[in-house]
Amino acid sequence: MTHLAQNYGYVDYETFARAFKSRFHIAPSAVRKDRFVPHGCLQRWEPQVPAHRATTSISGGLVGKEAFVLCGLPFFIELGEKSFHKQWASFMHVQDRMNLGGSDDTAFHQFSAWNDDAELHGLSVLCARRVAEHSTQPPIFTLRTVPAADYVVFRHEGGPKDLALTYQYIYGQWFATHDLKAALCWEFQRYPGNGDLIEIHIPIALV
């Protein structure tokens, strides 16, 4: 797997594993162990600028953020699930019961986490909004503290359409050609405005 990562231009195995997990929702170690080839794994994506590149840009380069608290509903997204529409619909039915506690950021967020070595083939997702640190919430909701981190931020315009291509560009080209690597197995998306703009925040390790 390490040689495969190097052959396709990834700076290290960790970056390759994250790109593989984001694309196929399964860790490369699980494919090697179970000899299970995800749908689309044999489709080669050529390392060229996608047609929608003009709608994807780096916003401000590296951005440092202090810790903050998200409040929402947690879901586990199974391998092969193409849309998070049902999960978001469930959250939208109850999100008005939250106490934002005077938070100055009213945008919706999606926090995603995974484990590259896990047997679970999928993502843990929190559909959420940002709330004040010490706010009290109804028991139906889950609170998650997002730690302070440095992020590289990508802006995807056009809502969910072509979002998969944006992630291919991020992990297939951007990280492969920059002296940065994703630090941890999580990220979050922020949806300012009416949802046409998606800000992808990926925590990075300074090397």
One Martini backbone bead per residue (centre of mass of N, CA, C, O) as a GRO file, in nm:
protein
  207
    1MET     BB    1   0.057   0.064  -0.019
    2THR     BB    2   0.295   0.257  -0.009
    3HIS     BB    3   0.372   0.229  -0.309
    4LEU     BB    4   0.100   0.320  -0.420
    5ALA     BB    5   0.105   0.603  -0.301
    6GLN     BB    6   0.370   0.696  -0.443
    7ASN     BB    7   0.280   0.642  -0.742
    8TYR     BB    8   0.027   0.867  -0.692
    9GLY     BB    9   0.169   1.125  -0.520
   10TYR     BB   10   0.188   1.070  -0.222
   11VAL     BB   11   0.360   1.171   0.061
   12ASP     BB   12   0.186   0.954   0.226
   13TYR     BB   13  -0.006   0.710   0.365
   14GLU     BB   14  -0.209   0.885   0.523
   15THR     BB   15  -0.316   1.051   0.285
   16PHE     BB   16  -0.411   0.809   0.120
   17ALA     BB   17  -0.608   0.688   0.332
   18ARG     BB   18  -0.797   0.935   0.343
   19ALA     BB   19  -0.874   0.938   0.045
   20PHE     BB   20  -0.986   0.651   0.035
   21LYS     BB   21  -1.200   0.687   0.261
   22SER     BB   22  -1.354   0.925   0.126
   23ARG     BB   23  -1.425   0.770  -0.144
   24PHE     BB   24  -1.510   0.453  -0.012
   25HIS     BB   25  -1.567   0.411   0.303
   26ILE     BB   26  -1.276   0.263   0.335
   27ALA     BB   27  -1.009   0.105   0.438
   28PRO     BB   28  -0.724  -0.023   0.301
   29SER     BB   29  -0.684  -0.244   0.520
   30ALA     BB   30  -0.962  -0.383   0.465
   31VAL     BB   31  -0.906  -0.464   0.174
   32ARG     BB   32  -0.654  -0.635   0.232
   33LYS     BB   33  -0.791  -0.833   0.434
   34ASP     BB   34  -1.083  -0.898   0.266
   35ARG     BB   35  -1.080  -0.858  -0.046
   36PHE     BB   36  -1.246  -0.582  -0.083
   37VAL     BB   37  -1.399  -0.414  -0.358
   38PRO     BB   38  -1.508  -0.127  -0.416
   39HIS     BB   39  -1.705   0.067  -0.574
   40GLY     BB   40  -1.482   0.218  -0.810
   41CYS     BB   41  -1.180   0.126  -0.758
   42LEU     BB   42  -1.108   0.067  -1.079
   43GLN     BB   43  -1.144   0.367  -1.126
   44ARG     BB   44  -0.960   0.592  -1.291
   45TRP     BB   45  -0.814   0.897  -1.176
   46GLU     BB   46  -0.701   1.157  -1.326
   47PRO     BB   47  -0.442   1.404  -1.270
   48GLN     BB   48  -0.669   1.649  -1.314
   49VAL     BB   49  -0.844   1.920  -1.375
   50PRO     BB   50  -1.146   1.982  -1.304
   51ALA     BB   51  -1.419   2.145  -1.432
   52HIS     BB   52  -1.495   2.266  -1.124
   53ARG     BB   53  -1.245   2.429  -1.016
   54ALA     BB   54  -1.365   2.724  -1.013
   55THR     BB   55  -1.550   2.637  -0.742
   56THR     BB   56  -1.261   2.582  -0.613
   57SER     BB   57  -1.105   2.710  -0.311
   58ILE     BB   58  -0.885   2.886  -0.124
   59SER     BB   59  -0.946   3.011   0.212
   60GLY     BB   60  -0.682   3.170   0.354
   61GLY     BB   61  -0.558   2.908   0.393
   62LEU     BB   62  -0.457   2.915   0.693
   63VAL     BB   63  -0.666   2.834   0.984
   64GLY     BB   64  -0.725   2.944   1.306
   65LYS     BB   65  -0.896   2.768   1.578
   66GLU     BB   66  -1.085   2.756   1.832
   67ALA     BB   67  -1.262   2.614   2.045
   68PHE     BB   68  -1.582   2.440   2.000
   69VAL     BB   69  -1.944   2.394   1.998
   70LEU     BB   70  -2.156   2.123   1.914
   71CYS     BB   71  -2.507   2.069   1.818
   72GLY     BB   72  -2.679   1.743   1.774
   73LEU     BB   73  -2.715   1.471   1.548
   74PRO     BB   74  -2.629   1.139   1.534
   75PHE     BB   75  -2.460   0.937   1.276
   76PHE     BB   76  -2.434   0.639   1.071
   77ILE     BB   77  -2.256   0.590   0.769
   78GLU     BB   78  -2.276   0.373   0.535
   79LEU     BB   79  -2.159   0.193   0.302
   80GLY     BB   80  -2.284   0.349  -0.003
   81GLU     BB   81  -2.398   0.605   0.092
   82LYS     BB   82  -2.490   0.897  -0.097
   83SER     BB   83  -2.689   1.031   0.120
   84PHE     BB   84  -2.784   1.283   0.390
   85HIS     BB   85  -3.087   1.368   0.382
   86LYS     BB   86  -3.231   1.212   0.613
   87GLN     BB   87  -3.059   1.319   0.845
   88TRP     BB   88  -3.115   1.621   0.798
   89ALA     BB   89  -3.422   1.606   0.822
   90SER     BB   90  -3.427   1.518   1.117
   91PHE     BB   91  -3.276   1.765   1.230
   92MET     BB   92  -3.468   1.994   1.119
   93HIS     BB   93  -3.716   1.911   1.302
   94VAL     BB   94  -3.533   1.990   1.592
   95GLN     BB   95  -3.332   2.245   1.590
   96ASP     BB   96  -3.531   2.463   1.732
   97ARG     BB   97  -3.468   2.341   2.036
   98MET     BB   98  -3.224   2.487   2.059
   99ASN     BB   99  -2.958   2.648   2.249
  100LEU     BB  100  -2.738   2.884   2.136
  101GLY     BB  101  -2.636   3.098   2.356
  102GLY     BB  102  -2.525   3.343   2.167
  103SER     BB  103  -2.413   3.260   1.912
  104ASP     BB  104  -2.227   3.403   1.628
  105ASP     BB  105  -2.279   3.112   1.483
  106THR     BB  106  -2.556   3.001   1.266
  107ALA     BB  107  -2.442   2.782   1.116
  108PHE     BB  108  -2.421   2.493   0.966
  109HIS     BB  109  -2.300   2.158   1.053
  110GLN     BB  110  -2.050   1.891   0.970
  111PHE     BB  111  -1.933   1.619   1.152
  112SER     BB  112  -1.652   1.404   1.074
  113ALA     BB  113  -1.565   1.054   1.146
  114TRP     BB  114  -1.280   0.819   1.161
  115ASN     BB  115  -1.113   0.487   1.108
  116ASP     BB  116  -0.859   0.337   0.936
  117ASP     BB  117  -0.865   0.056   1.138
  118ALA     BB  118  -1.151  -0.015   1.117
  119GLU     BB  119  -1.426  -0.229   1.074
  120LEU     BB  120  -1.583   0.006   1.005
  121HIS     BB  121  -1.792   0.104   0.717
  122GLY     BB  122  -1.768   0.445   0.778
  123LEU     BB  123  -1.943   0.727   0.926
  124SER     BB  124  -1.934   0.979   1.165
  125VAL     BB  125  -2.218   1.198   1.215
  126LEU     BB  126  -2.283   1.557   1.277
  127CYS     BB  127  -2.568   1.735   1.294
  128ALA     BB  128  -2.523   2.096   1.328
  129ARG     BB  129  -2.465   2.354   1.575
  130ARG     BB  130  -2.355   2.632   1.719
  131VAL     BB  131  -2.267   2.678   2.066
  132ALA     BB  132  -2.242   2.755   2.368
  133GLU     BB  133  -2.039   2.617   2.596
  134HIS     BB  134  -2.269   2.639   2.860
  135SER     BB  135  -2.510   2.521   2.739
  136THR     BB  136  -2.843   2.407   2.756
  137GLN     BB  137  -2.979   2.088   2.653
  138PRO     BB  138  -3.159   1.870   2.522
  139PRO     BB  139  -3.126   1.517   2.539
  140ILE     BB  140  -3.134   1.460   2.222
  141PHE     BB  141  -2.864   1.591   2.221
  142THR     BB  142  -2.528   1.640   2.100
  143LEU     BB  143  -2.209   1.713   2.231
  144ARG     BB  144  -1.920   1.882   2.070
  145THR     BB  145  -1.578   1.929   2.098
  146VAL     BB  146  -1.379   2.131   1.906
  147PRO     BB  147  -1.066   2.158   1.867
  148ALA     BB  148  -0.799   2.319   1.847
  149ALA     BB  149  -0.689   2.438   1.515
  150ASP     BB  150  -0.544   2.384   1.203
  151TYR     BB  151  -0.657   2.489   0.878
  152VAL     BB  152  -0.779   2.389   0.567
  153VAL     BB  153  -0.975   2.581   0.331
  154PHE     BB  154  -1.260   2.495   0.138
  155ARG     BB  155  -1.456   2.605  -0.149
  156HIS     BB  156  -1.790   2.502  -0.229
  157GLU     BB  157  -1.991   2.548  -0.509
  158GLY     BB  158  -2.335   2.416  -0.534
  159GLY     BB  159  -2.337   2.227  -0.321
  160PRO     BB  160  -2.348   1.878  -0.347
  161LYS     BB  161  -2.262   1.917  -0.618
  162ASP     BB  162  -1.956   1.773  -0.688
  163LEU     BB  163  -1.822   1.703  -0.408
  164ALA     BB  164  -1.654   1.452  -0.482
  165LEU     BB  165  -1.459   1.609  -0.671
  166THR     BB  166  -1.344   1.791  -0.456
  167TYR     BB  167  -1.216   1.559  -0.289
  168GLN     BB  168  -1.034   1.460  -0.511
  169TYR     BB  169  -0.872   1.719  -0.527
  170ILE     BB  170  -0.774   1.744  -0.238
  171TYR     BB  171  -0.639   1.443  -0.213
  172GLY     BB  172  -0.519   1.407  -0.517
  173GLN     BB  173  -0.367   1.710  -0.528
  174TRP     BB  174  -0.322   1.912  -0.300
  175PHE     BB  175  -0.174   1.728  -0.088
  176ALA     BB  176   0.032   1.613  -0.310
  177THR     BB  177   0.149   1.942  -0.355
  178HIS     BB  178   0.191   1.979  -0.039
  179ASP     BB  179   0.348   2.060   0.285
  180LEU     BB  180   0.088   1.890   0.385
  181LYS     BB  181  -0.116   1.726   0.641
  182ALA     BB  182  -0.342   1.546   0.770
  183ALA     BB  183  -0.393   1.493   1.116
  184LEU     BB  184  -0.689   1.373   1.131
  185CYS     BB  185  -1.004   1.172   1.159
  186TRP     BB  186  -1.129   1.470   1.075
  187GLU     BB  187  -1.409   1.696   1.004
  188PHE     BB  188  -1.566   2.003   0.869
  189GLN     BB  189  -1.871   2.151   0.775
  190ARG     BB  190  -1.984   2.468   0.641
  191TYR     BB  191  -2.314   2.655   0.606
  192PRO     BB  192  -2.351   2.933   0.464
  193GLY     BB  193  -2.641   3.057   0.421
  194ASN     BB  194  -2.829   2.861   0.170
  195GLY     BB  195  -2.604   2.613   0.085
  196ASP     BB  196  -2.419   2.670  -0.176
  197LEU     BB  197  -2.198   2.689   0.044
  198ILE     BB  198  -1.895   2.499   0.118
  199GLU     BB  199  -1.697   2.452   0.406
  200ILE     BB  200  -1.383   2.289   0.425
  201HIS     BB  201  -1.243   2.151   0.726
  202ILE     BB  202  -0.893   2.064   0.764
  203PRO     BB  203  -0.685   1.929   0.966
  204ILE     BB  204  -0.339   2.007   1.037
  205ALA     BB  205   0.007   1.936   0.998
  206LEU     BB  206   0.299   2.074   1.086
  207VAL     BB  207   0.622   2.028   0.878
   0.00000   0.00000   0.00000
